[in-house]
């Protein structure tokens, strides 16, 4: 069976034009999908950056500076979690 759907306007990734769940880059403000999301190794994540902004040297330096500050906090949290009792079998 064929049906006709009225035209609709949807938001798409500013980089690859894919629809779906989109995030807004903190640096440039463009919308990006999961495929176009940037990632920095050893950065603890928790930021919304497109793959283009992640490649910028100033962005990497800023992420690196705060990663050094966050590392001791995450190490303490991991040690505290390991000290918790195991309750499931």
N, C-alpha and C positions, 0 to 999 in steps of 0.2 A: 504494500500500500504506500502511496506517496502522499505526503502532506506538504503544504506550503507554510513556511514560517515567516512572520514579518521580520524585516531587517532589524538588527539590534546593534547597538554600539557597545563594544567591550574594550577593556584595558588590556594592553599587551606589553611585553617586554620591550624596552627601548633599544635593545641590542639585537635580539633575534626574532622579535615579533610573535613570540609564543604567548598564548593566553594562559590563564590559571592564576595560581597564587603568586603575587608580586610583592617585592619589598622595595623600599626607597633607599637609595644610597645616601649615607650620612654626609659624604663629601660633595658629590656633584648633584644630588637630588634626582637623578634619573631612576626610573623603575626597572627592576631586573627580576628574572625568574631564577629558579634553583640552578639551572644550567649555567647562567651567567654570573653567579655569585662568586666573589673573590674569596680566597682563603690564604692565610699566612701560616706557615708551619710554626709550631711552638708559640702560638699567640694567645691561647686559651679561648679564642673565638669571641663570641658575644658582641659582635659588631655587625653592622649592615653596610657592606661595601661591595660595589660592583667589581668585576674582574679588571676593568681598566684602571680604577682608582687604586686598587691593591698593588698594581705594578709601579706606582709612583714612589720615588725614593723618599720624599718627605712623609708620605703616609706610612711607609715601612719603618722609618725612624721613630715616628710617633708611637706606633704600635709596639715597637721594640722597647722603648723607654718605659711604657706602662706594663709590659709583660714582665720585665725584671722586678717591678714592684709587686705584681700579683703572684708571682711564683711562690714566695714564702707562704702566702695566705692559702693557696691551694694545696701546698704540701702539708700544712698544719691540718687542713680540713680532711685530707686523705688519711692522715695518721689517726685523727679522732674517729673517723668512720671505721677504720680497721679495729679500733678498740671496742666497738659496740659488740654486744652479744649476738650470736647467730640464733635466730628464733625459729626458722623453718627447717624441716628435715629433709 
